[in-house]
Amino acid sequence: MRILLTIPVLLVAAACNVSKDGNAVTVQYDQNVAENTAADVSNTAQNVGGIIVNDVQDTADKVQNTDVDVDVNRNPGADGNTQ
């Protein structure tokens, strides 16, 4: 949850141009950079989400195609172990 709160701060910080001239510091906000950064973050999130979905689907397919053969012998031997 904390990561979600820091994303907007990082987007704003990425869109700021800071310059120093002597004792003066100038901070300029570039909306185009902010929009491009937000789009990049969104595209990356979609790509990661797609990879996760594909991985989950592949795993589910493997689980469905797995045969399990279980042989249970309920007659214990003389030593108490099943034969």
Phi and psi in degrees as a GROMACS rama.xvg file:
@    title "Ramachandran Plot"
@    xaxis  label "Phi"
@    yaxis  label "Psi"
@TYPE xy
-65.6232  -32.9258  ARG-2
-63.4619  -40.8338  ILE-3
-61.7491  -31.8845  LEU-4
-75.448  -26.5528  LEU-5
-85.3826  -17.6063  THR-6
-59.9723  -49.0364  ILE-7
-60.5578  -35.8664  PRO-8
-64.5314  -42.7445  VAL-9
-65.4903  -37.3751  LEU-10
-64.5451  -41.7295  LEU-11
-66.6052  -42.8146  VAL-12
-64.3804  -36.2162  ALA-13
-67.9039  -24.3909  ALA-14
-92.05  2.47374  ALA-15
-96.8618  136.683  CYS-16
-108.762  121.089  ASN-17
-111.844  130.021  VAL-18
-132.738  148.925  SER-19
-124.806  129.224  LYS-20
-131.729  98.6851  ASP-21
69.239  -121.039  GLY-22
-93.9688  -0.569736  ASN-23
-99.0957  137.504  ALA-24
-119.531  129.018  VAL-25
-115.452  131.1  THR-26
-118.906  122.482  VAL-27
-118.722  137.334  GLN-28
-99.4079  124.942  TYR-29
-108.306  107.237  ASP-30
-64.7112  -36.0756  GLN-31
-62.9532  -42.3118  ASN-32
-63.4005  -41.1648  VAL-33
-62.2389  -43.7506  ALA-34
-66.6056  -40.6287  GLU-35
-65.9269  -39.9793  ASN-36
-65.4226  -42.2583  THR-37
-62.6021  -40.2015  ALA-38
-65.5115  -40.9444  ALA-39
-62.749  -43.6135  ASP-40
-63.1105  -42.3564  VAL-41
-63.228  -44.8928  SER-42
-62.8103  -41.8085  ASN-43
-63.2994  -42.8094  THR-44
-62.6597  -40.6882  ALA-45
-64.9029  -41.2113  GLN-46
-63.9365  -44.284  ASN-47
-64.16  -42.298  VAL-48
-60.5124  -41.1632  GLY-49
-64.3932  -39.8481  GLY-50
-63.4467  -42.5459  ILE-51
-63.585  -44.2609  ILE-52
-61.5054  -44.1037  VAL-53
-63.2969  -40.503  ASN-54
-64.9601  -42.6157  ASP-55
-64.2225  -41.8696  VAL-56
-64.5075  -42.5606  GLN-57
-61.4221  -42.0071  ASP-58
-65.3348  -41.8149  THR-59
-63.1864  -40.2001  ALA-60
-63.3705  -40.8139  ASP-61
-64.7335  -40.2639  LYS-62
-65.8534  -41.264  VAL-63
-66.864  -28.7458  GLN-64
-92.4357  10.3427  ASN-65
-96.3762  126.188  THR-66
-98.7148  134.397  ASP-67
-118.882  126.147  VAL-68
-113.756  114.996  ASP-69
-116.42  126.736  VAL-70
-113.01  114.836  ASP-71
-112.515  122.544  VAL-72
-109.828  114.968  ASN-73
-93.4613  8.1587  ARG-74
-101.693  101.183  ASN-75
-71.4303  149.09  PRO-76
-80.0022  -172.689  GLY-77
-64.3782  -30.1894  ALA-78
-88.8976  3.58476  ASP-79
93.1084  -13.2464  GLY-80
-86.707  152.966  ASN-81
-74.8125  151.579  THR-82
